[in-house]
Amino acid sequence: MEEDFEFEFSEDPKFSVERYEEMIRNQDQYFFDSQAFENIIDYYIEKNDPIKALQVVEYAVNQHPFAAVFFIKQAQLFVATNQLDSAFDALNKAEMLERSEADIYLIRGNIFEALDRPDEALENYRTALQLAENTDEIYLLIAMVYQNIGDYAGAIEHLKKCLEQNMENQDALYELAFCYDVLDKQEESIQFYKQYIDNEPYSYAAWYNLGNAYHKLTLYEKAIDAYDYAILIKENFASAYFNKGNSLIHLDKFIEAIDVYKQTFEYEPPNADTYCAIGECYEKLERMEEARSYYKKAVKLDSKLSDAWFGIGVTLDFEDRYFESLHFYKKALALDDSNPDYWFAMADAYYKLGKLDESEKAYEKVIELNPVDVEAWLDYSSILYEQGKLDSAIETIADAIKNNPDSAELYYRIVAYLFASGKYNEALNFLELALKIDPSKHEILFEYLPQLHDNKIIIDIINKYLI
């Protein structure tokens, strides 16, 4: 005959767990008060064992059928085990017992969000908002729904409400910066974070996000100052060191950037992105062996980091090792074949190796991906010109001008090609257009065709615009 034992709430949750496991081993029937059951359930949740936690919930529901808390726990566990229909049933039972419990609507809102039913998610979160004591996290959840449906203005509104409730909510601070960034409203972001800092001057996250906004507006000195404040408040803030390094690069302060990047290693393990950034600094300093060393460290940690493979290629290219550089450019393109910079480097390396057909194809890819790259158009047309393909060179520059109508360099180049092909009247028309855009660049024409220095007509037209 089974014995019934009753165990009241103990201050030590382990006691409840031990008694529960003893009951299971002995196949007995013990009674636990609701707090003891909650402790046991939480123990198995912390042990990441939702199946056992659900078994405990079954016992709890049988012994305390009118306690909504256990149906709520059951719903959470059903969600964790992807039993969403059962989770809805459990929440409905909890709602019948205790309609004023905010967690019911929060969990239901989470499920609807996972099912991509944002209107129903928002409806439940708003109900939870009316019932909960602490609402900052609920405002954050609502903001995330707005983000997911692409309403970033709505997200910003609710993130600000979240921060009004809890100014220390770090997640809200970062999400707010993200929303401003997506909307390209960096000035508003700066205004918000400066006001926020007036109230919370020791918020490292606010200083960090302010730095990011300044960086995006190319205000690199101000960005560095903001990152320095973030680091002053939180010395081990590795992301602030990294982003400070990025700003220093834009100011061509490569030695300082290297030192800052290396400081991140004091607070977190080295990662591929940081190694790659250090490699880029050494590359800019034309210290190619050191650059290549760091690029290699980067790909050792992350073989899919295309920029690092590309960087190795650049260092070899600089040393006139064009054939070797192609191997690494190809590895970079295998990972990211839509990067015009990679194709440009390939085109240039092929050209230096005398492989003009391959170079042409690579340049075609560059201008397809980035039709506003004037240098690519000019280089591509040069290859055609050098091979005597004058008509193709002219046609190529004409296409370039359509995509870049304000680029004087393109007009001067087409003038040179048209003169070379004997199309003088057309050449003079384009020369007038080039001079109207930027007369100071007329020397480009003579660099390409120095014999035009002796052409009185051209000199007279140019002098007319230089007066």
Buried (B, 14 or more C-beta within 10 A) or exposed (E): EEEEBEBEBBEEBEBBBEBBEEBEEEEEEBBBBBBBBBBBBBBBBEEEEBEBBBBBBEBBBEBBEEBBBBBBBBBBBBBBBEBBEBBBBBBEBBBEBBEEBBBBBBBBBBBBBEEEEBEBBBBBBEBBBEBBEEBBBBBBBBBBBBBEBEBBEBBBBBBBBBBEBBBEBEBBBBBBBBBBBEBEBBEEBBEBBEEBBEEBEEBBBBBBBBBBBBBBBEBBEBBBBBBBBBBEBBEEBBBBBBBBBBBBBBEEBBEBBBBBBBBBBEBEEBBBBBBBBBBBBBBEBEBBEBBBBBBBBBBEBBEEBBBBBBBBBBBBBBEEBBEBBBEBBEBBBEBBEEBBBBBBBBBBBBBBBEBBEBBBBBBBBBBEBBBEBBEBBBBBBBBBBEEEBBEBBBBBBBBBBEBBEEBBBBBBBBBBBBBBBEBEEBBBBBBEBBBEBBBEBBEBBBEBBEEBEEBEEBEEBBEEBEE
